[in-house]
Amino acid sequence: TNIDGNWQKLGVDQLLIQWSIVDGINYLSPDTPQRPDWWRIGQQPWAKKIILGLDGEFDERKARTNVLILAQKSAQIIEQKLPLNIIGYYFPVEVDPTWAEAASIMPQALAQLPRPLWISVYDSANVGAKILADWLASWLPPDVGVFFQDGVGVEARTPLVARQYMDELAKTLGHDRVKVIVEAFRPGNAHQFRPATKQELLPQITIMQGYDIFLFDGPNYLSNQLVTDLASGMQKRLQAE
């Protein structure tokens, strides 16, 4: 919760906060011991614009079961005043094509929430870019955007295939409705994740140029040294091109 970094060296000026409340812990409440210093965060160059996550659950299955309740609670969050430049909201109940009930229940939940509004989507079943895009288009309200998790960090696909997903989503939903979550980690030992190296992460960032890129997750995986190395690598690649 006490996040700090030099992500502005990569051109970062937006912060996606995953959730304001999770499993009943309210990070906006002054009574929460681990409450972030929102004023300090709001002054950072990498947080000039904020997409504020709403109410969620750590357990995905539980979140999907309680999606309408979470939406009702989330609608109350926007009434709180924060020292942040909030440009939109994120409803942290993730969707994928294996969630059969999403098409019927998510529109009901999203109807209760403010705009601009975003959700996140992934494709663990690897149904393919077109099937995923058509599925979303069949039920997602036209004024709700999508964060696509690229799946490269969990080694579900290559950066090139992830780019093909983004292009298909942009073609189907509209370019302004899609942003990409670039996974800044890789599988490590004992079912843990480790930070991606410069050599692993740079191709992910480079191939997604032209889209709004969010690096997940900066505080855990993007050290100051890695950011400096990435910034240097991006500059050299741009000069070479």
Buried (B, 14 or more C-beta within 10 A) or exposed (E): EEBEBBBBBBEBEBBBBBBBBBEEBBBBEEEEEEBBEBEEBBEBEBBBBBBBBBBBBEEBEEBBBBBBEBBBBBBEBBEEEBEBEBEBBBBBBBBBBEBEEBBEBBEEBBEBBBEBBBBBBBBEEEBBBBBBBEBBEEBBEEEBBBBBBBBBBBEBBBBEBBBBBBBBBBEBBEEEBBBBBBBBBBEEEEEEBEBBEBEBBBBBBBBBEEBEBBBBBBEEBBBEEBBBBBBEBBEEBEEEE
